[in-house]
Amino acid sequence: MNYLLDTHILLTALYDDENLSPALRIILNDPEHNFFVSHASLWEISLQQQQGRIENDPDFYTTLEQTNLNQLPIDVRHIAALGNLPPMHKDPFDRMLVAQAAAEGMVIVTNDVRLSLYDVPLLRN
């Protein structure tokens, strides 16, 4: 199974994994699954660091590279899928995650109940 971590889950997994549910920790440690982080999430993190909304970790990208997470670049198929999404959620980063998950057949790992408005599988923490 392929899982796409939303930004909040990514940060929790990297810095505060005790706040992940035991079930999610088991899934994250299962080598049968593939885990992805969208470049949209990395962009969102960079913006939030610049705005002072989250702490700037100078080792963030080094820490990320030491994980089993795969990077998911934004490509034309994702942008096309984004254009087909109904406007039920205003956050552009979350909308891109939905579009990417839909285009790639992935499950989004999230705590955001608003993403359940879309026709993509979710795994809640």
C-alpha positions as a printed NumPy array, in Angstrom:
array([[  0.   ,   0.   ,   0.   ],
       [  1.188,   3.527,  -0.769],
       [  0.554,   6.221,   1.817],
       [  0.882,   9.992,   1.415],
       [  1.567,  11.781,   4.706],
       [ -0.042,  15.157,   5.169],
       [  2.128,  17.951,   6.527],
       [  0.968,  17.66 ,  10.138],
       [  1.483,  13.883,  10.216],
       [  4.934,  14.297,   8.644],
       [  6.021,  16.747,  11.331],
       [  4.527,  14.595,  14.073],
       [  6.299,  11.494,  12.749],
       [  9.64 ,  13.321,  12.616],
       [  9.504,  15.23 ,  15.901],
       [  6.783,  13.889,  18.188],
       [  5.988,  10.3  ,  17.256],
       [  4.488,   9.585,  20.697],
       [  1.471,  11.529,  19.436],
       [  0.967,   9.032,  16.63 ],
       [ -1.543,   6.322,  17.369],
       [ -0.104,   2.871,  18.114],
       [ -1.824,   1.543,  14.988],
       [ -0.232,   4.218,  12.805],
       [  3.206,   3.57 ,  14.315],
       [  2.839,  -0.105,  13.396],
       [  1.878,   0.783,   9.823],
       [  4.749,   3.281,   9.513],
       [  7.215,   0.597,  10.588],
       [  5.859,  -2.046,   8.202],
       [  8.314,  -2.537,   5.312],
       [  5.462,  -3.804,   3.111],
       [  4.145,  -0.233,   2.828],
       [  5.571,   2.749,   0.971],
       [  5.379,   6.219,   2.452],
       [  5.532,   9.473,   0.554],
       [  5.884,  13.135,   1.372],
       [  4.67 ,  15.589,  -1.209],
       [  6.801,  18.479,  -2.34 ],
       [  3.652,  20.515,  -1.581],
       [  4.117,  19.652,   2.102],
       [  7.784,  20.645,   1.98 ],
       [  6.777,  23.942,   0.386],
       [  4.133,  24.475,   3.088],
       [  6.673,  23.757,   5.848],
       [  9.12 ,  26.248,   4.349],
       [  6.428,  28.948,   4.236],
       [  5.329,  28.235,   7.813],
       [  8.945,  28.448,   9.   ],
       [  9.39 ,  31.801,   7.246],
       [  6.185,  33.091,   8.847],
       [  7.277,  31.887,  12.293],
       [  4.288,  29.538,  12.576],
       [  6.574,  26.544,  13.146],
       [ 10.099,  26.397,  14.484],
       [ 12.855,  26.468,  11.909],
       [ 14.985,  23.319,  12.119],
       [ 18.2  ,  23.792,  10.141],
       [ 18.592,  19.989,  10.018],
       [ 15.06 ,  19.343,   8.715],
       [ 16.08 ,  18.15 ,   5.237],
       [ 18.919,  16.025,   6.6  ],
       [ 16.485,  14.434,   9.055],
       [ 13.981,  13.861,   6.251],
       [ 16.591,  12.183,   4.045],
       [ 17.409,   9.746,   6.87 ],
       [ 13.857,   8.377,   6.906],
       [ 12.172,   5.749,   4.753],
       [  9.963,   8.444,   3.187],
       [  9.866,   8.814,  -0.569],
       [  9.463,  12.248,  -2.094],
       [  6.516,  12.884,  -4.381],
       [  7.175,  15.761,  -6.796],
       [  4.246,  17.684,  -8.235],
       [  3.744,  16.798, -11.898],
       [  1.304,  17.672, -14.681],
       [ -1.064,  14.779, -13.825],
       [ -1.392,  16.147, -10.29 ],
       [ -2.119,  19.653, -11.533],
       [ -4.738,  18.26 , -13.943],
       [ -6.364,  16.283, -11.083],
       [ -6.339,  19.456,  -8.96 ],
       [ -8.366,  21.222, -11.639],
       [-11.048,  18.529, -11.368],
       [-11.5  ,  18.779,  -7.58 ],
       [-14.705,  20.355,  -6.299],
       [-14.06 ,  23.463,  -4.141],
       [-14.928,  21.868,  -0.802],
       [-11.633,  22.708,   0.89 ],
       [ -9.827,  26.043,   0.526],
       [ -6.295,  25.072,   1.661],
       [ -4.22 ,  24.849,  -1.536],
       [ -1.661,  22.486,   0.003],
       [ -4.314,  20.032,   1.193],
       [ -6.038,  20.229,  -2.182],
       [ -2.764,  19.307,  -3.892],
       [ -2.361,  16.333,  -1.548],
       [ -5.857,  15.157,  -2.469],
       [ -5.085,  15.578,  -6.18 ],
       [ -1.812,  13.686,  -5.841],
       [ -3.385,  10.862,  -3.844],
       [ -6.196,  10.553,  -6.378],
       [ -3.813,  10.539,  -9.354],
       [ -1.402,   8.065,  -7.737],
       [ -3.924,   5.771,  -6.016],
       [ -2.569,   6.559,  -2.548],
       [ -4.086,   6.675,   0.92 ],
       [ -3.7  ,  10.028,   2.685],
       [ -2.586,   9.819,   6.314],
       [ -4.177,  12.795,   8.056],
       [ -6.09 ,  14.152,  11.016],
       [ -7.933,  16.653,   8.816],
       [-11.587,  15.574,   8.711],
       [-12.259,  18.031,   5.868],
       [-10.312,  15.759,   3.523],
       [-13.026,  13.125,   3.979],
       [-15.208,  15.343,   1.758],
       [-13.208,  14.054,  -1.199],
       [-13.279,  10.652,  -2.83 ],
       [ -9.819,   9.526,  -1.68 ],
       [ -9.025,   6.904,   0.945],
       [ -7.871,   8.272,   4.3  ],
       [ -6.074,   6.794,   7.26 ],
       [ -6.701,   8.834,  10.388],
       [ -4.166,   9.021,  13.178]])
